[in-house]
């Protein structure tokens, strides 16, 4: 997801007013229970296990069973959006994920499927305030939302500069609903090949949550910068651990555990 929120000058209080008064038409996601259940079952039991050779997942105990959560994963492949539900979704936490996706991914049959699987579109060039409002609403309703803070897909193992949108949205939601206790969870995804194909190995590491309420006092802009800096540091630590596991699997796994 490309940067979208920093272009908006709306404060949390202004966002509240827009939430009450705006009549902007926005295509919300319409989650289909039967389709979501079928997709989770096929993905978890058939597609993911058959396609990948080895899947190592560390830190699943860090996924809260309740409350508002933003998963902030690195973005290495389109497979990420299938592996995240596999690693953190209903079979692990009892929760279904909601995804922020680009408008181009919500067109035609693909768009119909994406929106019924919990995805909703954001125009990265001209982001509608309704899309931002919908994101804040999902967070305030206690959903588990996925936002890729790097924006684009990067095929290397480096953590690229994070966009400020994830921090600003989380801080706005926490500011509007004090005591919501939003948690941002860093997730590092790494494949044994830059372009995953059949037989690729996957390593997923899930860090302890970052509590958004710890960044509330003071200036929103400065707090967002601090939150992004801490999120970047967490993702870099996870990526460093992954590189050690790939280079020296036995020693590194012993060290991690």
N, C-alpha and C positions, 0 to 999 in steps of 0.2 A: 504494500500500500504506500503510495507516494505521499509526501507531506500535504496535509490539507487543513489542519486545524490552526496552524500558526498564521495562516492568511486571514483568519477571522479576528476581528478586534473586539468581539463580544466578550463582556465580563460574565461571570456566573450569574449575577443578578439580571443582566440583560437577556441571558439565555433563558432564565426563568420566565421573563415577560413574553419572550417569543414563544416559549412552550405553551403559554396560555392563549396567546392572541394570533399566532401565525396560522395562515390558511394555505400554506405551501403544500401542494400535492406531492406525496412521497410514497414510493412503492415499498411498503413494509414486507418483511418476510412473513410467510404464512406457513408455519411448521406443520407438516403432515405427520401425525403420529404413526400411521401404518407404514408410510414410506421411510420415515426415519428409523423405525424399528427394523425394517427389512434391510436397510443400508448398513446399519450398525452390525447386524448379524452376519451379513455377507462379508463385510469388510474385515470383521474381527476373526471370523472362523474360516474364511475361504481366501479372499483376495490377498490380504496382507501376508498370512503365513505361507501361501503358495508362491508369492512373487519374490519375497526376500529370503535370503539364506539364513541369516542370523539377526535377531533383533535384541539388543541389550538396552534395558530401560532401568535407570537408577533414579530414585527420589520420588516414586509415586506416593509415598507417605506424606509428601508435602502438598498434595492436592486436597483442599478443603471439601468436605461433603456438603456444606451449605454456605450461603453468603455470597456476595458479589466478588467475582474473580475475573481478572484479565490475564490471560495467558499471553506472554510476550516472547514468542519463539524466534530464533534465527530462521532465515528463509533460504533453503538450499535447493528446493525442487517443488514441483506441483504435488508431489507425493506427500509433502508436509501436511497438507490439509486432510489427508486420509490417516496418516500416522498419529496425528494429535488426538483424534477421537479414540484411536486404538490404545494410546498410552495413557490418556487421562479421562476418557469419556465414561459412558454409563456402566461398562463392565468393570471399571476401576473405582469411580467415584459415585456412580449412580446418577450422573448428570449428563445432559446433552449440551454440546457446544454450539455457540452462535458465532458466525464469522462475518467480519467486515470484508467485502470484496469490491473490486473495481466494477464500474458500470458495464464495461465490455464483457464481463463474465456473467451478466444477468440478462442476456439477450437470447431469444429463441427458446428451443427445448432445454438447452443447458441452463438458461436463466430460470425457467420454470422449476427445474430440479433444484438449483442452488437455493432459491428462495424458500422452497418447501423443506429444505434440509437445515434451515436456520441461518442461511446467508442473507445479507442485505447489501444493496449497492451504494457506493459513494462515487460521485464524479470527482476524480482527483484534480481535474483542471478547473472546474467551477463547482466546488462543494456546496451543496444546499444546506442551509441551516437546519432544515428538517431532518437530514441524515445525521447531523451531529446531535440533534435533540433525541432522535431515535436511539442513538448509541448510549447517551446518558440515561435514557429511560430503561434500557436493557440492564445497564449496570445497577441502577437504583432498584430494579425489580429482583436483584439477586442472581442474575444469570451468570454463566461462565462464558466470557467473550474472548475471541481470539483476534488480536491485532498484531500484524507483523511490523515491529518497530523499525526494521531496516528499510522497509518499503519494497524494493525489488528483490528478485531472486539473485543470489550470488553463489557461484559454483565453487568458490574456494572455502577454506576453513576459517577465514578471518572474520571478526566481528566488524561490520562496516558502520559508519556513523549513523546513529539512531535519529529518527524523526521525533520531534517534540510532541506530536499529536497524542500519543498514548498517555503521556504524563499530563497534558493539559485537560484532556477529557476526564481522566481519573480524578484530578484535583477539582475540576468543576463539579463533578457528581458528588464528591465527598463534601465540598463546600455547600452545595445546595441541600444535601441531606446529612447533616452532621451526625456522627455516630454510625454511619453506614458501614464503616470498617472495610473498605475496599482493599483487596490484596492483588498485587501484581506479581505474577510468578514467572521468572526467567526460565526459558526452556531452550536448550541447545540441541540441535539436530545435526547429525553428521552422517554422511554415506561413505562407503568404501570406494565409490566411484563418483566423479563429478556429475555424470548423467546416469542416474540409477537405472539399471535394467535387471532382467531376471537373474537372481542369484546374488544381488548386491547385499552387503551387510549394512546394518543401521545401528547407530548408537544415539540414544536419547537420554539427556540428563536434565532433571527437573530440580531447580534450586528451591530453597526456602522462600516463602512469600516476603515481599516488600510491603510494609503497611503504609498505605497512602496517607492515613491520618497523621503520621509522623512529619509530613511535609506541608501541613495546612497553615500553621501560623506564618504571617509575613506576606511578602509579595508573591503573587501567583507566578509571574514570569521567572523570578529567581528560584522559587521552589521547584518549578518544572525543570529548570536546568540542573538542579541538584538531584532530582529524582532520575532524570535521564543519565546523569553521570554515574549514579549508583547502579542503575540497571545495566549500563554498559560494562561496568566493572564486574558485575555478577556473571554476565554472559561471557566475558573474556576469561574469567576463571573456569567456567564450565568448558569452554572451548579448549583451554590449555589442558585440562584433565583429559579431554577426548583425544587430543593429539598424543598424549603420553600412552593412552590405552592402545591407540592404533600402532604406535611405534614399538611398545613393549607390553603386549597384552597381559601376560601372566603377572609381571611385576606390578603393573599399574592397577590391575584389578585387586591385587592384594593390598596395595596402598590405599585404594578408595574404600575398601571394606574395613 
